[in-house]
Amino acid sequence: SFIHYECMFDPDAFVDTATLHMHYQSYCLLNGHKGVLAKISMARAIMQRFEKSMGISSHLQRLPTVKNPVRGVKGLRLRNSDDIEPEDLYSL
């Protein structure tokens, strides 16, 4: 799934919903997924699935590049090149 392959749970992290949705759309396009969720629907689905089990929360946060606070997910971030690939986690 998108969360498994493209995101990491991190209690100190924050990702804004617009950025998360942009990556979600790209993931769906590259993997041939149909029925891509709209931004708000995607955010709601993530919260419903992972809010209690992984401790994420909907959050308003100020970003250095934006004047007004933006809505996003606290406790979730996008994977970066330094992260272990999901498949590699099982070989540790």
VOSEKE-545996 format. One record per residue (C-alpha): residue number from 1; residue in one letter; chain; x, y, z. Coordinates in steps of 0.1 Angstrom, whole numbers. Layout:
(pt NUM,A,A,(X,Y,Z))
...
! end
This chain:
(pt 1,S,A,(0,0,0))
(pt 2,F,A,(10,36,-3))
(pt 3,I,A,(16,40,34))
(pt 4,H,A,(37,9,36))
(pt 5,Y,A,(60,18,6))
(pt 6,E,A,(61,56,7))
(pt 7,C,A,(57,67,43))
(pt 8,M,A,(72,62,77))
(pt 9,F,A,(56,65,111))
(pt 10,D,A,(76,90,132))
(pt 11,P,A,(62,106,163))
(pt 12,D,A,(82,138,157))
(pt 13,A,A,(72,141,120))
(pt 14,F,A,(46,161,102))
(pt 15,V,A,(36,160,65))
(pt 16,D,A,(11,185,51))
(pt 17,T,A,(-19,170,34))
(pt 18,A,A,(-12,186,0))
(pt 19,T,A,(23,171,-2))
(pt 20,L,A,(10,138,10))
(pt 21,H,A,(-17,137,-16))
(pt 22,M,A,(6,147,-44))
(pt 23,H,A,(29,117,-35))
(pt 24,Y,A,(-2,95,-32))
(pt 25,Q,A,(-14,105,-67))
(pt 26,S,A,(20,97,-82))
(pt 27,Y,A,(22,64,-64))
(pt 28,C,A,(-13,54,-77))
(pt 29,L,A,(-4,65,-113))
(pt 30,L,A,(29,46,-113))
(pt 31,N,A,(13,15,-99))
(pt 32,G,A,(-18,15,-121))
(pt 33,H,A,(-43,20,-92))
(pt 34,K,A,(-78,32,-103))
(pt 35,G,A,(-101,52,-82))
(pt 36,V,A,(-76,76,-66))
(pt 37,L,A,(-91,93,-36))
(pt 38,A,A,(-95,131,-34))
(pt 39,K,A,(-72,149,-9))
(pt 40,I,A,(-97,151,20))
(pt 41,S,A,(-109,115,14))
(pt 42,M,A,(-74,103,14))
(pt 43,A,A,(-66,121,47))
(pt 44,R,A,(-97,108,63))
(pt 45,A,A,(-89,72,52))
(pt 46,I,A,(-54,75,66))
(pt 47,M,A,(-67,89,99))
(pt 48,Q,A,(-94,62,103))
(pt 49,R,A,(-69,34,96))
(pt 50,F,A,(-39,46,116))
(pt 51,E,A,(-49,72,142))
(pt 52,K,A,(-53,48,171))
(pt 53,S,A,(-30,20,160))
(pt 54,M,A,(0,42,151))
(pt 55,G,A,(-7,74,171))
(pt 56,I,A,(-10,98,142))
(pt 57,S,A,(-32,129,144))
(pt 58,S,A,(-47,156,122))
(pt 59,H,A,(-27,187,129))
(pt 60,L,A,(-24,224,119))
(pt 61,Q,A,(12,235,117))
(pt 62,R,A,(31,265,105))
(pt 63,L,A,(57,258,78))
(pt 64,P,A,(87,281,71))
(pt 65,T,A,(76,285,35))
(pt 66,V,A,(39,293,40))
(pt 67,K,A,(24,323,58))
(pt 68,N,A,(-7,305,73))
(pt 69,P,A,(-8,272,91))
(pt 70,V,A,(-14,241,70))
(pt 71,R,A,(-34,210,77))
(pt 72,G,A,(-15,177,78))
(pt 73,V,A,(-7,145,97))
(pt 74,K,A,(14,146,128))
(pt 75,G,A,(34,113,133))
(pt 76,L,A,(38,105,96))
(pt 77,R,A,(64,115,70))
(pt 78,L,A,(74,105,35))
(pt 79,R,A,(102,81,31))
(pt 80,N,A,(136,94,20))
(pt 81,S,A,(166,78,5))
(pt 82,D,A,(182,71,39))
(pt 83,D,A,(152,49,50))
(pt 84,I,A,(154,11,49))
(pt 85,E,A,(132,-2,21))
(pt 86,P,A,(100,-20,33))
(pt 87,E,A,(112,-53,19))
(pt 88,D,A,(145,-50,37))
(pt 89,L,A,(128,-47,71))
(pt 90,Y,A,(119,-84,70))
(pt 91,S,A,(155,-95,64))
(pt 92,L,A,(169,-78,95))
! end
